[in-house]
Amino acid sequence: MRKNYQSYSQIISWDNIYSAYKKAAKGRYYRQDVLIFNTKLEENLLLIRKQLETENYHFGPYQKRTIHEPKRRIISIAPFSDRIVHHAICQIIEPFFDQGFIFDTYACRVNKGNQAAVKRLHHWLLGGRFTWVWQGDIYHYFSSINQQILLQEISKVFNDQKIVKLLEKVISSYSDDANQQIGLPIGNLTSQLFANIYLNPLDQFIKRKLKQRYYMRYMDDLIILNNDKEQLRNDWLRIEYFLRDKLKLRLHPQKGQIVKIKNGFNFLGYRHFTHYYRPKKETFKRFFQRIRTNVNNKNEDVKKIKDFWLSWKNYCQKAKFYFLTQRLINVVRNKTMF
């Protein structure tokens, strides 16, 4: 990746700080921390800018919260002022890093995302060109990222050492109880970018060295299509070695597999086949549980149910979900599950 000549002054410019504030506050204007910050908005923003300018900005402690959708996870929430700084950083450096990523990595990138990945995969599968699919999952990815290796990757591309020092402060502001230099907080905007930066060497290795053209990554979920099962087995071993040797990571021992595509496989919430894909059974269950809860709640807003259905219809776009539509109509009409 070529050197980045973006300057620290771009990050701390007033226009960038104010734009970062608007993004951090979007949809959260009535939350207590935002309301308190807004009581002295200009003063607080100028203070952030001054502290960044003098390199005296200190990141505060994280608040941890447990969420259960779609699975149980512990997320870390940074103070509101820190979230403004995170946005200010990403607005300047993310476009540069994005240019160096491979095309087929889809998590947390502009004009990418879940649906783009699913459509791309479906395009590859059409016509039955491939027989086998390899799938891998990086074990406890965010909590296993080595902060020093991440900083080394970042340092390779920045001339401005002030940017490097600021990013080092962001990275080192998080640590678990066991190790002071391992892990990134789930929930940070910067963590999403850092996680993609950290696995970029792996992406390049699989594409350039292993010559796997039909490789795709969605954060820590990896997938390769190929007609040669033996090649997939050999490359699986090489990927495991690369992760251990270069990035101090490992694949999940129970989630790696090579399967026949015609039998179907799960990826990004869908069950994929050669000529079509549909939502997984587990996804259906969560959907109907949510609908049943909303419909049976007499105080539930009808518009809210409709909006939820429309979002689901978009999620299932181009998948085979006709029978799901019929079940939903019956559920709403009868207000019972059958």
C-alpha positions, 0 to 999 in steps of 0.5 A: 500500500502506498504512503498516505500523505493525509495530514493531522491538520485535516483530522482536527479541522473545524469542519471535520470535527463539526461533521463528525459531531453530526454523525455521532449525534445522528439519531441520538439527540435525546440521549442523556450524554448527547443532551448534556454535551449539547448544552455547551456545544460550541465550547465542547467542540472547541475543547476537543479540537484544542486538546487534539491540536496540542496532542493532549486528548485523553480517551475515557473509559468504556461502558459495557453492555450485553446484547442478544441479537442476533447472538449474545455479545458484549459491546463497549460504548465509548463516551460521546466526545470519544465517538466524535473523535472516532468519526473525525479520524475515520472520515479522513483515513478510511477512504485511503485504507479502503483503496487498498482493500480487495474488492470482495471484502464487504463488512463495514465498507461504503457501498458494500454490506451484507446484501452486496456480499450475498448478491456477489456470491449468488452471481458466482454460484449461478450456472453451477460453475463450482462444486465445493465451498470452503468456509472458515471463521476466525476464533474470537476475532475482535478479542484476539487482535494483537494491538502491536501488530495492528499498529505496525500495519498502520505505521507502514502507511502514514508519514505523519507521526501525529496521526500514528500517535493518535491512532495508538491512543485509540487502540490502547484505550481498550484492554481486557482484564487479562492482557493489556495489548490484545483485543478491540472493543466491539461497538467502536466505529474505529474498531470496524476499520481497524478490523478490516486493516488487520485482515488485509494481509490475509486477504492479499495472501489468499488472492495473490499467493494462493490465487483464489479468485473466488474468495470473499470475506465478511469481517471474520467469516471467510469463504472460497469457491473452487472445483478442486477439493484437494486444493481447498484442503491444502490452502486451508492449512496454509491459511491456518499457518498464515493466521498463526504466524503473521497475525496471531489468530486461529480459525474456529476449530468447529466452524471450518468445513468443505462442503458440496454446494449443491447440498446448500451452505449457510452464509450471512444469514442465508442458505445458499444453493446453486441457483437461489438462496433463502433465509436460514431456519434460525432467521425465520424463527427469530422473525416469527418470534418478533412478529408474534410479540409485536402482534400480540401486544395491544399497544404496539403501533401498526406502523411499527409492525408494517415497517418491521415487515418492510425491512424484512421483505428487503432483507429477503429480497430475491430469495424464495420467501413466498410462503413466509409472506403468506404466514405473515399475512395469516399471523397479522390477520388472526393474531396467532401463530400456527 
